[in-house]
Amino acid sequence: MREALLRPGIVEEIYLSDAATDVCRDLANDAPARVTVVSEEVLASMGETQVPQGILAVCHWVTRSLGEVLTPGTEMAVIIDGAGDPGNVGTIIRTAHAAGADAVVMTNDSVDPHNGKCVRATAGSLFHLPIATGVEIGDVVEAARQAGLTLAVTAADGDVGLYEIVSRPQRGPIAWILGSEAHGVSPQMRLVADVSVNIPMFGASESLNVGSAAAICLYADAAARHGLTAAPNSTR
């Protein structure tokens, strides 16, 4: 709720019950939106969670057009290709926001980020990061090219190691492409990508959760862009 209120014009109406905490009441009182008091039973029936927090808000859609999201000057973006799990997608959006990504683009066969579980998984990042949804693969590729972004597909059999690509001085802006948990990036997206990147596996595990893969790629890229390196081993 607090994060939604930080973006002007998003919250349209707020519903409050007697069970609302003082913090929630203060948020509602300070919000530039109409506040309606309802019973706990009514609020529980309006929401999706099992344990209502005593407050519920009706918000406008937060997504934007592809042209607004991928623009020249974009340094790091995320393209979600056909991911259907709302928890995973919400985690990726939250991670992209934390890592300093400029945008998230979702292909037309990905889950709707306004899905309740996805919204909760973003922990408020949904209201701050530019997001485009329902995009055809051809359109996102064209927009990425015009913005000067390298399309980097993440795949277990990728041709280039993650730490190799982020350490390249000439790597430039990158759009990291992540697929579904079950099937990975689509064959169509792999075909048009500029590079296929693998995450080195130092242990015996065969694969990573897509949310974990997103975090590793984005933070490796962000660390390189900010000139950060691992601290030297300490001596004892």
C-alpha positions as CSV (number, residue, x, y, z in Angstrom):
1,M,0.0,0.0,0.0
2,R,2.7,2.5,1.0
3,E,4.6,1.9,-2.2
4,A,1.5,2.3,-4.4
5,L,0.8,5.7,-2.6
6,L,4.3,6.8,-3.5
7,R,3.4,6.8,-7.2
8,P,0.9,9.7,-7.8
9,G,-2.4,8.8,-9.4
10,I,-2.2,5.1,-8.9
11,V,-4.5,4.6,-5.9
12,E,-8.1,5.2,-6.8
13,E,-10.0,4.2,-3.7
14,I,-9.2,2.7,-0.2
15,Y,-11.4,0.4,1.9
16,L,-10.8,0.3,5.6
17,S,-12.1,-2.0,8.3
18,D,-12.3,-1.8,12.1
19,A,-9.4,-4.3,12.3
20,A,-7.0,-1.9,10.5
21,T,-3.9,-1.0,12.4
22,D,-2.9,2.5,13.3
23,V,-0.3,2.5,10.6
24,C,-2.9,1.5,8.0
25,R,-5.3,4.2,9.3
26,D,-2.6,6.8,9.0
27,L,-1.9,5.7,5.4
28,A,-5.5,6.0,4.5
29,N,-6.0,9.4,6.2
30,D,-3.0,10.8,4.3
31,A,-3.9,9.3,1.0
32,P,-5.3,11.5,-1.9
33,A,-8.1,9.0,-2.5
34,R,-11.6,8.3,-1.3
35,V,-11.7,6.1,1.9
36,T,-14.7,3.8,2.6
37,V,-15.1,2.1,5.9
38,V,-16.5,-1.5,5.6
39,S,-16.9,-4.5,7.9
40,E,-14.2,-7.1,8.3
41,E,-16.4,-9.6,6.6
42,V,-16.9,-7.4,3.6
43,L,-13.2,-6.6,3.4
44,A,-12.3,-10.3,3.6
45,S,-14.6,-11.1,0.7
46,M,-13.1,-8.3,-1.4
47,G,-9.5,-9.5,-1.0
48,E,-7.6,-12.6,-2.0
49,T,-5.5,-13.3,1.1
50,Q,-6.7,-15.5,3.9
51,V,-5.7,-12.9,6.6
52,P,-6.8,-9.4,5.7
53,Q,-4.6,-6.5,6.8
54,G,-7.6,-4.3,7.5
55,I,-7.0,-2.2,4.4
56,L,-7.4,-2.7,0.7
57,A,-6.9,-0.4,-2.2
58,V,-8.2,-0.2,-5.8
59,C,-5.4,0.9,-8.1
60,H,-5.0,1.8,-11.7
61,W,-3.1,-0.5,-14.1
62,V,0.6,0.3,-13.8
63,T,1.9,-1.0,-17.1
64,R,3.1,1.2,-19.9
65,S,3.6,0.9,-23.7
66,L,6.7,-0.8,-25.1
67,G,7.9,2.5,-26.6
68,E,7.8,4.1,-23.1
69,V,9.7,1.3,-21.5
70,L,12.6,0.5,-23.9
71,T,14.2,3.7,-25.0
72,P,17.7,4.9,-25.9
73,G,19.6,5.3,-22.7
74,T,18.3,2.0,-21.2
75,E,21.3,0.3,-19.7
76,M,19.8,-2.9,-18.2
77,A,16.4,-4.4,-18.9
78,V,14.7,-7.7,-18.3
79,I,12.6,-9.5,-20.8
80,I,10.3,-12.2,-19.4
81,D,9.5,-14.7,-22.1
82,G,6.5,-16.9,-21.5
83,A,6.8,-17.2,-17.7
84,G,3.5,-18.2,-16.2
85,D,4.2,-18.5,-12.4
86,P,3.1,-15.3,-10.7
87,G,5.4,-15.8,-7.7
88,N,8.4,-16.2,-10.0
89,V,7.5,-13.2,-12.1
90,G,6.9,-11.1,-9.1
91,T,10.2,-12.1,-7.6
92,I,12.0,-11.2,-10.9
93,I,10.3,-7.7,-11.0
94,R,11.3,-7.1,-7.3
95,T,14.9,-8.3,-8.1
96,A,15.1,-6.1,-11.2
97,H,14.1,-3.1,-9.2
98,A,16.6,-3.8,-6.5
99,A,19.4,-4.4,-9.0
100,G,18.8,-1.1,-10.7
101,A,17.3,-2.3,-14.0
102,D,15.6,0.3,-16.1
103,A,12.7,-1.7,-17.4
104,V,10.8,-5.0,-17.6
105,V,9.1,-6.3,-20.7
106,M,6.8,-9.3,-20.7
107,T,5.8,-11.3,-23.8
108,N,2.2,-11.9,-24.5
109,D,2.2,-15.5,-23.2
110,S,3.6,-14.4,-19.7
111,V,1.5,-14.0,-16.6
112,D,-0.3,-10.7,-16.0
113,P,1.8,-8.8,-13.4
114,H,-1.5,-7.4,-12.0
115,N,-2.3,-11.0,-10.8
116,G,-2.7,-10.8,-7.0
117,K,0.0,-13.3,-6.2
118,C,2.4,-11.5,-8.5
119,V,1.6,-8.1,-7.0
120,R,2.4,-9.4,-3.5
121,A,5.6,-11.0,-4.7
122,T,6.9,-7.7,-6.1
123,A,6.7,-6.2,-2.6
124,G,5.9,-2.8,-4.1
125,S,8.4,-2.8,-6.9
126,L,5.5,-3.1,-9.4
127,F,4.6,0.5,-8.7
128,H,8.1,1.9,-9.4
129,L,9.6,-0.1,-12.3
130,P,8.5,0.6,-15.9
131,I,6.8,-2.5,-17.2
132,A,5.3,-3.4,-20.6
133,T,3.1,-6.5,-21.0
134,G,1.5,-8.5,-23.8
135,V,4.3,-7.8,-26.2
136,E,5.0,-9.9,-29.4
137,I,8.5,-11.2,-29.7
138,G,9.2,-9.4,-32.9
139,D,8.1,-6.1,-31.4
140,V,10.3,-6.4,-28.3
141,V,13.3,-7.4,-30.5
142,E,12.8,-4.4,-32.7
143,A,12.4,-2.1,-29.7
144,A,15.5,-3.5,-28.1
145,R,17.6,-3.1,-31.2
146,Q,16.5,0.6,-31.5
147,A,17.4,1.1,-27.9
148,G,20.9,-0.3,-28.5
149,L,20.4,-3.3,-26.2
150,T,22.2,-6.6,-26.6
151,L,19.7,-9.5,-26.3
152,A,21.2,-12.0,-23.9
153,V,19.3,-15.3,-23.4
154,T,19.9,-17.3,-20.3
155,A,20.3,-21.0,-20.9
156,A,22.0,-23.9,-19.2
157,D,23.7,-24.7,-22.5
158,G,24.6,-21.1,-23.3
159,D,27.7,-20.4,-25.4
160,V,29.2,-17.7,-23.1
161,G,29.7,-17.7,-19.4
162,L,27.9,-15.0,-17.3
163,Y,31.0,-13.6,-15.8
164,E,32.7,-13.5,-19.2
165,I,30.0,-11.3,-20.8
166,V,29.6,-8.9,-17.9
167,S,33.4,-8.3,-17.7
168,R,33.6,-7.3,-21.4
169,P,34.5,-3.6,-21.6
170,Q,32.5,-3.3,-24.8
171,R,29.4,-5.2,-23.6
172,G,27.1,-2.1,-23.6
173,P,23.5,-2.1,-22.5
174,I,22.0,-5.6,-22.0
175,A,18.4,-7.0,-22.0
176,W,18.4,-10.2,-20.0
177,I,15.9,-12.7,-21.3
178,L,14.4,-15.2,-18.9
179,G,11.9,-17.9,-19.7
180,S,9.5,-20.2,-17.9
181,E,10.5,-22.4,-15.1
182,A,9.6,-25.6,-17.0
183,H,10.6,-24.8,-20.6
184,G,13.1,-21.9,-20.4
185,V,13.3,-19.3,-23.1
186,S,11.2,-20.0,-26.2
187,P,12.9,-21.3,-29.4
188,Q,11.8,-18.1,-31.2
189,M,13.5,-15.9,-28.7
190,R,16.7,-18.0,-28.7
191,L,16.8,-17.7,-32.4
192,V,16.8,-13.9,-32.4
193,A,19.0,-13.3,-29.4
194,D,22.5,-11.9,-29.8
195,V,24.1,-14.2,-27.2
196,S,23.3,-17.2,-25.2
197,V,24.6,-17.0,-21.6
198,N,25.1,-19.8,-19.1
199,I,25.5,-19.4,-15.3
200,P,28.5,-21.4,-14.0
201,M,27.4,-24.2,-11.7
202,F,30.1,-24.8,-9.0
203,G,28.1,-27.4,-7.2
204,A,26.3,-30.6,-8.2
205,S,22.9,-29.0,-8.8
206,E,21.7,-29.2,-12.4
207,S,19.6,-26.1,-12.5
208,L,18.4,-22.9,-10.8
209,N,15.0,-21.4,-10.1
210,V,14.3,-18.7,-12.7
211,G,14.1,-16.1,-9.9
212,S,17.5,-17.1,-8.6
213,A,18.9,-17.0,-12.1
214,A,17.5,-13.5,-12.6
215,A,19.1,-12.3,-9.4
216,I,22.5,-13.8,-10.3
217,C,22.6,-12.3,-13.8
218,L,21.3,-8.9,-12.8
219,Y,23.6,-8.4,-9.9
220,A,26.6,-9.6,-11.8
221,D,25.8,-7.1,-14.5
222,A,25.0,-4.3,-12.0
223,A,28.3,-5.0,-10.0
224,A,30.3,-4.8,-13.2
225,R,28.6,-1.5,-14.3
226,H,29.3,0.0,-10.8
227,G,32.9,-1.1,-10.9
228,L,32.5,-3.5,-7.9
229,T,34.7,-6.6,-7.5
230,A,34.8,-9.4,-5.0
231,A,36.9,-8.6,-1.9
232,P,40.2,-10.3,-1.7
233,N,40.5,-13.4,0.5
234,S,41.3,-12.5,4.0
235,T,44.4,-13.9,5.7
236,R,44.3,-15.6,9.1
